[in-house]
């Protein structure tokens, strides 16, 4: 297993290097004159020349890449043009909020998705299966931004059960322990604030979870149907094992490989969906920061966020591969 | 994004004529009631998009501030927006943007992705290694963040959004084509064609492409729906279609500002997107079932 882990870790290095090259090309080469974009349409040629020199854009491309590469490897993402803070600082403030949202959505999607998928497969071709599959089809086809708006309309406006803006009621003061509002409220023993943070999390988390939930349900159902028709499960039933035990203990364990894969893939969907969800619910996370950075042409901030998101995604995929190898020893030796 | 990796068709399918294979698939497709209804619904949306100027009684761009934010009525079946523009006209013209977007994104990503995967599978070796590592890098980004980075570089706009989303889809097609292509490469009829000195282009055109067609058709149909959602998502964020063009994503984004007083502004474009994407998904699933018998037992 250790050899496999090392091999897989080494494999992630060229991918991460490729990510850095892609971001460099994307933001340094394609736009043409970056300094012109940053300085704005009304900047004088002298101002643009000065900015070009300050940003090091008058150096050869290879030198620019080397400076950029060394800085990134050392953890220096530059200074935000919009906020004039270190990019890492801005990202550090926004990231825990996105993390809280994605974890909540992942729990909803993973737990409900696997449960619904197993139920649909166990009760295949019944009304329950049909009902679940209708929800799956609608969940996969509904744009996340419409789901969010509809939830605001239904549970925020018509039947006002949950707040639909920001992460906590304005004026609530929380100590900065982890940066995750709900966790910080709990850790500081402020239960009223914890309840408030939880209520603020409900609608965005459901919105973000809808698509991955539908997808996980569909994949779990497919994997379970495949496993449930295997001979060894017929044998298990023939020897008198209860159906509940056959489905939840034997079949689910053997269907876990494709389910783990799809759970990992959906983390990417969650990171993408967070951008839209945070925009709809005015949540000051990474996604909203990215949109504001693009609108302001804050290239250092855009670059920092994209590299961070890609690194997280690569690490999640690495983790999924390691879990996969742990579950199925054949992968380690192939 | 779902990636239905269609497996190789059996040897049997290589000896049956394309017509009989197509007829068999069509017979299976017709038996799938949901897929047929979805195909009809898609057809209606296409007709609505084509005949939008005749179906809409008003221009989608004609502003009338005295009629702003009117509730649905006989004069305006879906109400009016904040500029007094007829919502029905904008939904109908928005269908043109949505369908056009879906087709353009799929056409770009399918063409380049197929070429990418074909080169990788057919030539193998260093080509395969390099091309697949490039695909790995593309797929290392959460797709919307990659698309946003591209839009950040190119600037907001419909064409830029289409290019950005198409770029995020390309490696999916490349991987798909490579996986099917690798299997095809080792089959006897391809080996035989090589041994008699057939040119690479001929083998690709006569043996690879016809056998890839069913897989690509399914993936492309499913991607039309996701492309419509994804470009609408960029427009929702203000990075895609720019005002005053009628677009469902941008309409939803604008309508959100009036959700407390004029909820119809978010209902109509949302339902329109849902219908088209649902229909594309159902047709895609129906095609997959019809073209790949091995998937049928899981449906």
Interface residues (C-beta under 8 A of the other chain):
Chain A: X14 X15 X16 X18 X19 X21 X22 X23 X26 X27 X30 X31 X137 X138 X140 X141 X142 X143 X144 X145 X146 X149 X150 X152 X153 X157 X215 X222 X225 X226 X268 X269 X271 X272 X273 X275 X276 X279 X280 X290 X291 X293 X294 X295 X297 X299 X302 X305 X306 X309 X310 X313 X314 X317
Chain B: X1 X2 X133 X134 X136 X137 X138 X140 X141 X142 X143 X144 X145 X146 X148 X149 X150 X151 X152 X153 X154 X225 X229 X232 X233 X236 X237 X238 X239 X249 X252 X253 X255 X256 X259 X260 X263 X266 X270 X273 X274 X277 X278 X281 X282 X297 X298
